[in-house]
Amino acid sequence: MKIGILGTGMVGVAISSKLIQLGHEVKMGSRTAVNEKATEWVKQNGPKASHGTFKDAADFGEIVFNCTAGAVSLEALKMAGAESLNGKILIDVSNPMDFSKGLPPTLIPSLGITTSLGEEIQKAYPEAKVVKTLNTMYCDTMVNASLLPGDHDVFVCGNDTEAKARVKEILTDWFGWKSIVDLGDITTSKATEMVALAGMYFFGLKGSPMYNLKLVM
Amino acid sequence: MKIGILGTGMVGVAISSKLIQLGHEVKMGSRTAVNEKATEWVKQNGPKASHGTFKDAADFGEIVFNCTAGAVSLEALKMAGAESLNGKILIDVSNPMDFSKGLPPTLIPSLGITTSLGEEIQKAYPEAKVVKTLNTMYCDTMVNASLLPGDHDVFVCGNDTEAKARVKEILTDWFGWKSIVDLGDITTSKATEMVALAGMYFFGLKGSPMYNLKLVM
């Protein structure tokens, strides 16, 4: 199928490349239609790979992934535009983290105290079916769960039950996730965003991003 | 040994009661020397149980647990006083959460954005050996790890290696923890406090506080 990826950073590239491997058509989107990194990626990934603006990518995708940095996600989505997102599943992989002062990042207060980035995106695009997921582990693990041995979880949050069911299929069938924890509606994005921040310390502990969590109940 | 417990809420009672069962002498401390809840607890827990002010409890303890609500922890510790805490292991179980608007709580910005409650306590009492631990799971599980079946973790953070080693012994020998993850210095308290906040959503998901996390690496 046709998939739009917003963001050309590590996460965007990891997801886009995996989707191309799986045979999908992928358009990566960034602030400008010309983007050196994206051009290189397109060259390496063959005829099913393309690049454009955020709006081009959102228009192209039957499903859209938000892989932009949390600090600029709302701005990037604004550039994509509601009319390009309405009615679509918008998989939000972003985190409300401020990396401007180095590692570990800090929580962006306006997106992390009385709300969450997932919620704010859903509020800004009420006609999009926002599903928060994959934001709690390393990007290579996101698209290949078995890269990290053992039993560990991916979380899913969202208001639209059907959209979540489809995203769970994607997680299982495309990315190999065996354990999916549905936390509830989009307000539960908060839990995943907190876990993602804690993850920056787990990263520091091991000096490697190969970690994840298992919820034991 | 003699242990001081600051706070007479659920966490303070759970830890105090377990310590009494283990044969220790425990003094619970609160804002005032007369406290109905603590009086009742003392009555139920026999001659090794006692109660007093925060200062009384801190003076009494060879080891002190901070089990006060995060929003008032720094104030409670001020009432205990540096001279009563200096040189002692101060086990910090608190979380920087604001419950004033109900559940789930929100992060207290002044204690949770560019710092953590564990760090702030260590900064305020540089002569105390602050060890952050046990703040990421339900209080009954804190003192009885096997209450929740399966393999799950307790985190430990602190600047003093010897103090952490002693706390790890306490976690294992007294509370039955088999898997202890030493995250590093006291700044890593942040990770545990984020996990604790996420835990409020896991609580909501299951409708039960019987959950914990396993760090998979």
Interface residues (C-beta under 8 A of the other chain):
Chain A: P104 T106 L107 P109 G112 I113 T114 L148 G150 D151 H152 V181 L183 G184 T188 K190 A191 T192 M194 V195 L197 A198 M200 Y201 F202 G204 L205 K206 S208 M210 Y211 N212 L213 K214 L215 V216 M217
Chain B: P104 T106 L107 P109 G112 I113 T114 L148 G150 D151 H152 V181 L183 G184 T188 K190 A191 T192 M194 V195 L197 A198 M200 Y201 F202 G204 L205 K206 S208 M210 Y211 N212 L213 K214 L215 V216 M217
